[in-house]
Amino acid sequence: MSLLNEFYGAVDALQKKIRDTQSESISAAAQAIADCISSGGQVHIFDSGHIINNELICRAGGFAFIKRFNYTFTVESNKRERNVPSPIELDTLTEARLAFSRSSVRKGDVFILGSVSGKSKRVVDIALCAKEAGCVLITVTSKEYSSQLESDHPSKKRLFELGDIVLDNCAPAGDAMIEVEGVEHRCFPASGLAAAYMLWAVCADATEKLLAKGISPSVYKSVNFPGGSEEVKRIDERYTELGY
């Protein structure tokens, strides 16, 4: 079998495993989003990985109501070169709580949080803050991978242990899917493909559930079509007015 066909087979198997094992969680996530939007809530997404922060945001055919959550800590002090003090360890929980306190996140919102390994202190702190804020926390992670790792967080919790709804991306330990002869490490990660596949499935089911509630969600048209920029602006204005 060619490596190309082996890759196709691995992707087919990954998607089948998601359909066979994650359909209930996908439906639960869609219901949480539909209930949130119909109640005037918002949907936030934060991803420490490689794809879903961009995959779901401002995409043609995608929801206007899914918004990126992110924060940074920047110091501007452009003077002549001089010795810089040694860096100190940042208190990521304090940072996360400050970010949440200054954000539009409110009780009853949906917060989607992605991390393949689900073990970093920052990711766990964000999960804890989302729960403190009263959000429905949807986590996107690999149970197989994460369960073999020790958490970096003092609580020793990992992302799959914190979500109200857990979407298991079914990625193998280490993420990469295929052993290739002549290559030192396994190749071709599963997590990005899986996360996009699952979350668009959530969006499809959420669309049906919203329509059943009499809500037609604002969906973007491609900006590249004639008049596309104006249409995107109109969709943004519709979302701002209606909340969906």
N, C-alpha and C positions, 0 to 999 in steps of 0.2 A: 504493500500500500504506500502511495506517495505521502509525503509529509503534509501536503495540502489537503488530501482527502482525510488523513488522520485528524487534522485540525477541524475540518468540517464535522467529522464524526464526534469529536470531543465537544464541540459547541452544541450539536444536536442533542447529545446525551445530557449536557448541562441544562439546556432549556427543558428537556423532558423531565429531569429530576425536579426542577423548579415547579413545573406544572403539577407533578405527582405529589409533591410534599408541601408546597407553599400556597396552594390555592385558597385555603381557609384563611391564612394570614393576610394574603393579598386582598381578599374580600373584606376582612375586618378593617384593614387600613383604609380601603375605599369608603367604607361606611363611616369611619371616624372623620374622614375629610368631608364627606357629604353632610354629616350632622354638624360639623364645625362651621362650614360655609353657610348652611341654611340658618344657623343661629347667629350669624354676623361675625364669626370668628375669622382668623387668618391662619394661613399655612406657611410655616417657615422651614427652611432646609439648610443644614450645615453638613459638609462632607470633608473629612480629613483625607479622603482617598484621591481618586484620579478622574472622576467623571460626572457624578450626579449633580454637583453644584452648577455645572455648565449645561449638562444634558437637558435639564428640565426648565431652565430659566430663559425666558424671552425667545422661545423657539417657535417657528411656524408650526401650527397645529397643537401648540401647548397652551396650558392654562395661564391666564394673566395673574391669577391669585396665588400662585406659588412664588414665594419671594426668598431670595438668598439672605441668610443670617451670617454675618461675619464681623470680626472686630480685630483691630490691630492696636499696638501701643508704639507710637513713634515719637522720637525726640529729635527736634531740629535745633542744632547748635553748631552752625558752620563758622567756626573760627579758625585761626591758624592752627597747624598741627601741634598737638601736645600729647603727653601721656594720658591714656584713658584708664580709669580705674578698672580693676578686674570685675567681670560681670557677676552679678548676684543671681541666685536662683529665684525665678519669678514665682509668686504665689498665684498659680493658675486659677484657683477657686475664687480668690478675691477679684481677679481680672474678669472671670466669667460672670460673677454676680454683678459687678459694675456694668458690664456690657448689657446684661439682661435688664438692669434697672434703668438704663438709658435707651432701651429698645421699645419697639411697639408690641412685644410679646405680652400676652395677657392670659389670664385663667380661661381655660376652655379652648385655647388655640391648639393646633396640631403642630408638633415639632418633629421633623424628620432628621435623623442624625445617622450619618454613615461613617463607618470605619471597618476595614476588612479584619484587622486583628482585634480591634475593640479594647485595647489594653492601655492606651496612653493616658497619662494623668489628665491632660487637657480635655480629651474626649469624655472621660468619665465625669470630670467636673461640669462640663456643659450638660451632660445628661442629668446630673443631679440638680443643676440649676433649672433645667426645663421642668423637672418634676416639682421642684420647689415653687415654680411659677404657676403650677396647676395645669400644665399642658398635657395633652395626650402624646406620649413619646413613642414614635415609631422608629425603631432602630434597624439599620441595614448593615449586616455583618456576616461573618462566616463562623458558624458554631463549631464546625470541625477544627478550623484553624485556631480560633480564639480559645477553645477549651483546652488546647495543649500549651497555652502560654500563661505565664504569671502576670497579673496586672501590675502596672507601675503605680497604681493609685493606693494610698494608704488603706482604703477600705477593702482592697483586693478584689473589688468588683470589676467585671468586664461588661462590655456593652450589651451582650446578649442576656445578661442577668438583670438589666435595668429597664428594658423597654416594656411599655404596656402592650405593644404589638411588635413582635420580632420578625423581620423578614430575613431569613437565612439565605444568603446568596449562593450557598452550596459550593463555594470555592474550596478546593482541597487545602490542606496545610501547606503553607508556603505560597499559595495562590496559583502558581504555574501548573499547567495541566499535562504537559507532554514531555516525556524523556526523549531526547534526540541524540542518537549516536554521534559522537564527535563533538558534542557540546557539553561543557562541564556541568551546567545546571539545567533544571527543567525550564521549559519555555512556555510562553503564551498564557498570560494571566486570565483567570476566569472572572474575577470580581467586577471589573468594569462592565463587561458584556452582561453579566448576570444582574447587576444593579439597574442598568438601563432597561433591560427586559422586564424585570419585576415592577419597576416604578411606572413605566408606561402601561403595564397591565393594571396597576392600581389606578392610574388616570382613566383608563378605559372603563373600568368598573365604576369609578366615582362619577364619571359623566352620566352613565346610565342611572345611577342612584340620584343624582342631582335633577336630571330631567323628570324622574318619577315624582320629585318634590315640587315640580313646576319651575325649576330654576335652570335657565340656559346659561352656562358659564361663558365668560369672555375668553375667546380663543384667538391667538394671533394668526394673522395671514403673513405669508412671506413678504419681507420688506423689499425683496428684489423684484417683485412684480410692479408694473406701472401703478403709481399711486400707493405703493406699499408703505412708505414712510407715514403718509397721512392716515392710512388705515390703522397702523400700529398705534399712532397717537390717539385715534378715536377709541380703539380698544382699551388703551390705558385710561382714558377719561371715563369710559363706561365702567371699568372696574372700580375706579375711584368713587364714582357716584353710587354704584350698586353694591360693591363689596364682593362681587363675583364676576 
